[in-house]
Amino acid sequence: MSDTGSLQSLLRVQELDLELDRLRGEEASIPDALREARQEQERLNNALEDTEITLEGVEKQLRALEQDLAGTREQAARAREEQEKNAFDARAQSQYGSRIQMLEERAEEMAEDLAPLRERQRELTEKAAALRGEHRALRPTLEALEKEDEARVQGLRDQGEGARQERAGLVGALDSRTVKEYDLIRKAKKGLGLVEIRGGRCTGCNVMLPVNVQQKAAQGKLPPVKCPSCGRFLVRTG
């Protein structure tokens, strides 16, 4: 293959690369319906996790308070038994009575504290159940959207298969060092590693090229001439 033919092949490689870039861009673009469904799933997951963590904390408080209440009532019951067995005079009766009253008052306070905790537990349990219900209801829609997107992505990949095969064939016939440098330039220059000269200007950066650069590029020899401004390979097609 002549040097000029190699540059024309490289120009075709770039056309294919730009088409593949477009297809990859479409592949990475998530449809609005799928994005919204994923966001809703994430919102539900986060809300459910927060609710369950809060519920776990409330239930822990409940268990601790119920244990304390049971222990206090048990102490009051033992104090009554001891009063019946050991309180033989008014002073002992008064002492036991004061202790029993203190324990009963404490138990009453604990019982009152349990009420709002149980109500909070009920509210959180209902909220968690509702969130699980919303999550279950969303699942079929999300699964259908995910399958649609998988088919969309596969269609785009199939669409680009011909371009990938043609590119591989062209690159295989080109100088590997030139191709490697082209790839590096293209990566650094937003997709364009090789640009045409039009009206004496580099179409990559629009700089007016020196005459000697234009003349050298017009020869179409390898390694390709680079634009002194943007560093892209130059080719004259006309």
C-alpha positions as CSV (number, residue, x, y, z in Angstrom):
1,M,0.0,0.0,0.0
2,S,1.4,3.4,-1.0
3,D,1.9,6.1,1.7
4,T,-1.0,8.1,0.2
5,G,-3.2,5.1,0.3
6,S,-2.2,4.5,3.9
7,L,-3.3,8.0,4.8
8,Q,-6.6,7.5,3.0
9,S,-7.1,4.2,4.9
10,L,-6.3,6.0,8.2
11,L,-8.8,8.6,7.3
12,R,-11.4,5.9,6.8
13,V,-10.3,4.4,10.2
14,Q,-11.1,7.7,11.8
15,E,-14.6,7.8,10.1
16,L,-15.2,4.3,11.6
17,D,-13.9,5.4,15.0
18,L,-16.2,8.4,15.1
19,E,-19.2,6.2,14.2
20,L,-18.2,3.7,16.9
21,D,-17.9,6.6,19.3
22,R,-21.4,7.7,18.4
23,L,-22.7,4.2,19.0
24,R,-20.9,3.9,22.4
25,G,-22.3,7.3,23.3
26,E,-25.8,6.1,22.6
27,E,-25.1,2.9,24.5
28,A,-24.1,4.8,27.6
29,S,-27.1,7.1,27.4
30,I,-29.7,5.7,29.7
31,P,-33.4,6.1,28.7
32,D,-35.3,8.5,30.9
33,A,-37.9,5.9,32.0
34,L,-35.2,3.5,33.1
35,R,-33.2,6.2,34.9
36,E,-36.3,7.3,36.7
37,A,-37.2,3.8,37.7
38,R,-33.7,3.2,39.0
39,Q,-33.8,6.4,41.0
40,E,-37.1,5.4,42.5
41,Q,-35.7,2.0,43.4
42,E,-32.7,3.6,45.1
43,R,-35.0,6.0,46.9
44,L,-37.1,3.1,48.2
45,N,-34.1,1.1,49.2
46,N,-32.6,4.1,51.1
47,A,-35.9,4.9,52.8
48,L,-36.5,1.3,53.8
49,E,-33.0,0.9,55.2
50,D,-33.3,4.1,57.2
51,T,-36.8,3.0,58.5
52,E,-35.5,-0.5,59.5
53,I,-32.5,1.0,61.3
54,T,-34.7,3.4,63.2
55,L,-37.2,0.6,63.9
56,E,-34.4,-1.6,65.2
57,G,-33.3,1.2,67.6
58,V,-36.9,1.7,68.9
59,E,-37.3,-2.0,69.4
60,K,-34.0,-2.2,71.3
61,Q,-35.3,0.6,73.6
62,L,-38.6,-1.2,74.0
63,R,-36.9,-4.5,75.0
64,A,-34.7,-2.7,77.5
65,L,-37.6,-0.8,79.1
66,E,-39.8,-3.8,79.2
67,Q,-37.1,-5.8,81.0
68,D,-36.6,-2.9,83.4
69,L,-40.4,-2.7,84.0
70,A,-40.6,-6.5,84.6
71,G,-37.6,-6.3,87.0
72,T,-39.2,-3.4,88.9
73,R,-42.5,-5.2,89.2
74,E,-40.8,-8.3,90.4
75,Q,-38.9,-6.2,93.0
76,A,-42.3,-4.7,94.2
77,A,-43.8,-8.2,94.4
78,R,-40.9,-9.5,96.5
79,A,-41.1,-6.4,98.7
80,R,-44.8,-7.2,99.4
81,E,-43.9,-10.8,100.3
82,E,-41.2,-9.7,102.6
83,Q,-43.6,-7.1,104.2
84,E,-46.0,-9.9,105.0
85,K,-43.3,-12.1,106.4
86,N,-41.1,-9.7,108.2
87,A,-42.9,-6.5,109.0
88,F,-44.1,-7.1,112.6
89,D,-44.3,-3.5,113.7
90,A,-45.5,-0.1,112.4
91,R,-42.0,1.1,111.6
92,A,-41.2,-2.0,109.5
93,Q,-44.6,-1.7,107.8
94,S,-43.9,1.9,106.9
95,Q,-40.4,1.1,105.6
96,Y,-41.7,-1.7,103.4
97,G,-44.6,0.5,102.3
98,S,-42.4,3.3,101.2
99,R,-40.2,1.0,99.2
100,I,-43.2,-0.7,97.6
101,Q,-44.7,2.7,96.7
102,M,-41.4,3.9,95.2
103,L,-41.2,0.7,93.1
104,E,-44.8,1.0,91.9
105,E,-44.4,4.6,91.0
106,R,-41.3,3.8,89.0
107,A,-43.1,0.9,87.3
108,E,-46.0,3.3,86.4
109,E,-43.6,5.8,84.9
110,M,-41.9,3.0,82.8
111,A,-45.3,1.8,81.6
112,E,-46.2,5.4,80.6
113,D,-42.9,5.6,78.7
114,L,-43.6,2.4,76.9
115,A,-46.8,3.8,75.2
116,P,-45.1,6.3,72.8
117,L,-42.4,3.7,72.0
118,R,-45.0,1.1,71.1
119,E,-46.8,3.7,68.9
120,R,-43.6,4.6,67.2
121,Q,-42.8,0.9,66.7
122,R,-46.3,0.5,65.1
123,E,-45.8,3.5,62.8
124,L,-42.3,2.3,61.7
125,T,-43.5,-1.2,61.1
126,E,-46.4,0.0,58.9
127,K,-44.0,2.4,57.0
128,A,-41.5,-0.4,56.4
129,A,-44.3,-2.7,55.1
130,A,-45.6,0.1,52.8
131,L,-42.1,0.7,51.4
132,R,-41.6,-3.1,50.7
133,G,-45.0,-3.0,48.9
134,E,-43.9,-0.1,46.7
135,H,-40.6,-1.9,46.0
136,R,-42.4,-5.1,45.0
137,A,-44.8,-3.1,42.8
138,L,-41.9,-1.4,41.1
139,R,-40.0,-4.6,40.4
140,P,-41.9,-5.8,37.3
141,T,-41.7,-2.4,35.6
142,L,-38.0,-2.0,36.3
143,E,-37.2,-5.6,35.1
144,A,-39.1,-4.9,31.9
145,L,-37.2,-1.6,31.4
146,E,-33.9,-3.3,32.1
147,K,-34.7,-6.0,29.4
148,E,-35.6,-3.3,26.9
149,D,-32.4,-1.5,27.6
150,E,-30.3,-4.7,27.2
151,A,-32.0,-5.2,23.8
152,R,-31.3,-1.6,22.9
153,V,-27.6,-1.9,23.8
154,Q,-27.2,-5.2,22.0
155,G,-28.8,-3.7,18.9
156,L,-26.2,-0.9,19.0
157,R,-23.4,-3.3,19.4
158,D,-24.6,-5.4,16.5
159,Q,-24.9,-2.2,14.5
160,G,-21.3,-1.4,15.1
161,E,-20.0,-4.9,14.4
162,G,-19.4,-4.2,10.7
163,A,-17.5,-1.0,11.5
164,R,-15.3,-2.9,14.0
165,Q,-14.5,-5.6,11.4
166,E,-13.7,-3.1,8.7
167,R,-11.5,-1.1,11.1
168,A,-9.6,-4.2,12.1
169,G,-8.9,-5.1,8.5
170,L,-7.7,-1.6,7.7
171,V,-5.5,-1.3,10.8
172,G,-4.0,-4.7,10.1
173,A,-2.6,-3.3,6.8
174,L,-1.2,-0.1,8.2
175,D,2.0,0.7,9.9
176,S,1.6,-0.2,13.6
177,R,3.6,2.8,14.9
178,T,1.5,5.3,12.8
179,V,-1.7,3.7,14.1
180,K,-0.5,3.8,17.7
181,E,0.4,7.4,17.4
182,Y,-3.0,8.2,15.7
183,D,-4.8,6.5,18.6
184,L,-2.9,8.6,21.2
185,I,-3.6,11.8,19.3
186,R,-7.2,11.0,18.9
187,K,-7.6,10.2,22.5
188,A,-6.0,13.5,23.5
189,K,-7.8,15.6,20.9
190,K,-11.5,14.6,21.5
191,G,-11.8,12.0,18.7
192,L,-9.8,13.6,15.9
193,G,-6.3,12.3,15.3
194,L,-6.2,13.0,11.6
195,V,-7.6,16.2,9.9
196,E,-7.8,17.6,6.4
197,I,-6.2,20.7,5.1
198,R,-8.8,23.1,3.6
199,G,-8.0,26.6,2.3
200,G,-4.5,26.3,3.8
201,R,-6.0,25.8,7.2
202,C,-5.9,22.9,9.7
203,T,-9.6,21.8,10.1
204,G,-8.8,20.6,13.6
205,C,-7.8,23.9,15.1
206,N,-8.4,26.3,12.2
207,V,-4.8,27.6,12.2
208,M,-3.4,28.8,8.9
209,L,-0.6,26.4,8.1
210,P,2.8,27.4,6.8
211,V,3.3,26.8,3.1
212,N,6.1,24.3,3.7
213,V,3.8,22.3,6.0
214,Q,1.1,22.3,3.4
215,Q,3.5,21.2,0.7
216,K,4.9,18.4,2.8
217,A,1.5,17.2,3.8
218,A,0.4,17.2,0.1
219,Q,3.0,14.6,-0.6
220,G,1.1,12.2,1.5
221,K,4.1,10.4,2.9
222,L,4.7,8.5,6.1
223,P,5.1,9.4,8.9
224,P,2.3,11.9,8.5
225,V,2.9,15.6,8.9
226,K,1.6,17.1,12.1
227,C,-0.1,20.4,12.6
228,P,2.4,22.6,14.4
229,S,-0.4,24.1,16.4
230,C,-2.6,21.2,17.6
231,G,-0.4,18.2,16.8
232,R,-2.9,16.3,14.7
233,F,-1.9,14.3,11.6
234,L,-2.6,16.3,8.4
235,V,-3.9,15.0,5.1
236,R,-4.8,16.8,1.9
237,T,-7.7,15.0,0.2
238,G,-8.4,17.5,-2.7
